[in-house]
Amino acid sequence: MEPDALERFTWYMREQSALTVMFHARVAAQMGLSATDEKCLDLAMRADGPVTAGRIAELSGLSTGAVTGVIDRLERAGYVRRVRDPHDRRKVLVEVTVGDLEKFGATFEVARQSMIEVLDQFDEAELGVIERYLRLQTETFRKRVIDT
């Protein structure tokens, strides 16, 4: 890759990352959470049902001890609850409670509409390339940075 192209992509990725972090910090503050707690809640929400603390640790790259603290804070704030695994009563699962999450929907809808506005600028073939890039970037970043 040409150095100037790498520099441009690096700048865009850093700018996008900064904007995303600032957005989630604002959302987290509105929810009475830290940005880390809000993103762990997001991971739990996107899971297919209740998850273990260990799974949140795997997905987030945090230690299991740090995740225990996150779950404690999320539980105190009313966003999750701990439940026994119905298949193995020794296991504790983290279950997202609907609670006040709906009051933050408008904030996320603005972000969603922004994404739609941008994606509407591309045809199907271009969207395929963008999707492939995002999938590969996510998989590679997770494997090389988070899962290490």
C-alpha positions as CSV (number, residue, x, y, z in Angstrom):
1,M,0.0,0.0,0.0
2,E,1.2,3.5,-0.8
3,P,2.3,5.4,2.3
4,D,0.0,8.4,1.5
5,A,-3.0,6.1,1.1
6,L,-2.1,4.4,4.4
7,E,-1.8,7.8,6.0
8,R,-5.3,8.8,4.7
9,F,-6.9,5.6,5.8
10,T,-5.3,5.9,9.2
11,W,-6.5,9.4,9.7
12,Y,-10.1,8.5,8.7
13,M,-10.1,5.4,11.0
14,R,-8.7,7.5,13.9
15,E,-11.3,10.2,13.3
16,Q,-14.1,7.7,13.1
17,S,-12.9,6.0,16.2
18,A,-12.7,9.3,18.1
19,L,-16.2,10.3,17.1
20,T,-17.6,6.8,18.0
21,V,-15.9,6.9,21.4
22,M,-17.2,10.5,22.1
23,F,-20.7,9.4,21.0
24,H,-20.7,6.4,23.3
25,A,-19.3,8.5,26.2
26,R,-22.2,10.9,25.8
27,V,-24.7,8.1,25.7
28,A,-23.1,6.4,28.7
29,A,-23.2,9.7,30.7
30,Q,-26.9,10.0,29.9
31,M,-27.4,6.5,31.2
32,G,-25.4,7.1,34.3
33,L,-22.7,4.6,33.2
34,S,-19.0,4.7,32.1
35,A,-18.3,4.2,28.4
36,T,-16.9,0.7,29.1
37,D,-20.1,-0.2,31.0
38,E,-22.3,1.0,28.2
39,K,-20.3,-0.9,25.6
40,C,-20.4,-4.1,27.7
41,L,-24.2,-3.6,28.0
42,D,-24.3,-3.3,24.2
43,L,-22.4,-6.6,23.8
44,A,-24.8,-8.3,26.2
45,M,-27.8,-6.8,24.3
46,R,-26.5,-8.1,21.0
47,A,-25.9,-11.6,22.3
48,D,-28.5,-14.3,21.6
49,G,-30.0,-14.4,25.1
50,P,-28.3,-14.2,28.5
51,V,-24.5,-14.5,28.6
52,T,-21.9,-15.5,31.1
53,A,-19.5,-12.9,32.5
54,G,-16.8,-14.9,30.8
55,R,-18.4,-14.4,27.4
56,I,-18.6,-10.7,28.0
57,A,-14.9,-10.8,29.0
58,E,-14.1,-12.6,25.7
59,L,-16.0,-10.2,23.6
60,S,-14.7,-7.1,25.3
61,G,-11.1,-8.0,25.9
62,L,-11.5,-7.1,29.6
63,S,-10.4,-9.4,32.4
64,T,-13.1,-11.4,34.1
65,G,-12.5,-9.4,37.3
66,A,-13.1,-6.1,35.4
67,V,-16.3,-7.6,33.9
68,T,-17.5,-8.6,37.4
69,G,-17.3,-4.9,38.3
70,V,-19.0,-3.9,35.1
71,I,-21.9,-6.3,35.8
72,D,-22.2,-5.1,39.4
73,R,-22.6,-1.5,38.2
74,L,-25.0,-2.5,35.4
75,E,-27.1,-4.4,37.9
76,R,-27.1,-1.5,40.4
77,A,-28.3,0.8,37.6
78,G,-31.1,-1.7,36.6
79,Y,-29.8,-2.6,33.1
80,V,-29.0,-6.3,33.8
81,R,-29.7,-8.9,36.4
82,R,-27.9,-12.1,37.3
83,V,-29.9,-15.3,36.7
84,R,-29.2,-19.0,37.1
85,D,-28.6,-21.0,34.0
86,P,-31.6,-23.2,33.6
87,H,-29.4,-26.0,32.2
88,D,-26.7,-25.8,34.8
89,R,-27.7,-24.2,38.1
90,R,-24.1,-23.7,39.1
91,K,-23.7,-21.1,36.3
92,V,-24.7,-17.5,36.6
93,L,-25.9,-15.7,33.4
94,V,-26.3,-12.0,32.8
95,E,-29.7,-11.1,31.4
96,V,-30.4,-7.6,30.0
97,T,-33.5,-6.0,31.5
98,V,-35.5,-3.7,29.2
99,G,-36.0,-1.1,31.8
100,D,-35.2,2.5,30.8
101,L,-33.2,1.5,27.7
102,E,-36.1,2.7,25.4
103,K,-35.6,6.3,26.6
104,F,-32.2,6.3,24.8
105,G,-33.7,5.2,21.5
106,A,-33.8,8.7,20.0
107,T,-30.1,9.2,20.5
108,F,-29.3,6.0,18.7
109,E,-31.9,6.8,16.0
110,V,-30.0,10.0,15.1
111,A,-26.8,7.9,14.6
112,R,-28.8,5.3,12.6
113,Q,-30.2,8.0,10.3
114,S,-26.7,9.4,9.8
115,M,-25.5,6.0,8.7
116,I,-28.5,5.6,6.3
117,E,-27.8,9.1,4.9
118,V,-24.2,8.0,4.1
119,L,-25.0,4.5,2.8
120,D,-27.6,5.9,0.4
121,Q,-24.7,7.5,-1.5
122,F,-23.5,4.1,-2.6
123,D,-24.8,1.5,-5.1
124,E,-25.2,-2.2,-4.3
125,A,-21.7,-3.2,-5.6
126,E,-20.1,-0.4,-3.5
127,L,-22.1,-1.4,-0.5
128,G,-20.7,-5.0,-0.9
129,V,-17.1,-3.7,-0.9
130,I,-17.8,-1.5,2.2
131,E,-19.5,-4.4,4.0
132,R,-16.6,-6.7,3.1
133,Y,-14.1,-4.1,4.4
134,L,-16.0,-3.6,7.7
135,R,-16.3,-7.4,8.2
136,L,-12.6,-8.0,7.6
137,Q,-11.6,-5.0,9.7
138,T,-13.7,-6.2,12.6
139,E,-12.6,-9.8,12.4
140,T,-8.9,-8.9,12.0
141,F,-9.0,-6.2,14.8
142,R,-10.7,-8.6,17.2
143,K,-8.2,-11.4,16.4
144,R,-5.1,-9.3,16.6
145,V,-6.0,-6.7,19.2
146,I,-8.8,-7.8,21.4
147,D,-8.2,-11.6,21.5
148,T,-4.5,-11.3,22.2
